[in-house]
Amino acid sequence: MCFVFYQDAGRETCVYPLPEPQDLFQASQMKFDDFQRDLRKLKKDLNACSAEMEKVCKLSSEENLQPFKNKMDEFLSQAKTELETQEKQLADTQKIFLELSVSFSVKPKAGEKEVSPNTLFSVWHEFSSDFKDQWKKQNKLMLKER
């Protein structure tokens, strides 16, 4: 078994070598469409906030404009930059995920255009759960032998 490769095999300090099954289960529940929808809503809300700020600035006298205008300009600029970063990270993540599924030869389920996280990670979740059960048993046996 894999214990040959681990110095701490059979010791209490031995660390499980795979992602935790619960983490893989959570990954299997992700949906790229949900993240894209959330980012679109954030963008819409950010645009609405910007429009409201412009209305307030137009209707306010010059003496009442600051520090509101500067603070809001700074906030909106930062929020826009962060939103663009999140959009890019999501696109990059989806691209890497699809490349990963191709490298593992995972095909989309019937009715899906692309491989979903559920399709890929549910298989890994099952494997990691079974492997962890066996890993714990083997580690306990090695502990007893020592």
Long-range contacts (C-beta under 8 A, 24 or more apart in sequence): 1-134, 1-138, 2-135, 3-138, 3-139, 3-142, 9-139, 9-142, 10-139, 10-141, 10-142, 10-143, 10-145, 10-146, 11-143, 11-146, 12-143, 14-139, 16-132, 16-135, 17-135, 18-128, 18-131, 18-132, 19-124, 19-128, 20-128, 20-132, 21-125, 21-128, 21-129, 21-132, 24-121, 24-124, 24-125, 24-128, 25-121, 25-122, 25-125, 27-117, 27-121, 27-124, 27-125, 28-117, 28-118, 28-120, 28-121, 28-122, 28-124, 28-125, 29-117, 29-118, 30-117, 30-121, 31-116, 31-117, 32-90, 32-94, 32-97, 32-116, 32-117, 35-90, 36-90, 39-83, 39-86, 39-87, 39-90, 42-83, 42-86, 43-83, 46-76, 46-79, 46-80, 46-83, 49-76, 49-79, 50-76
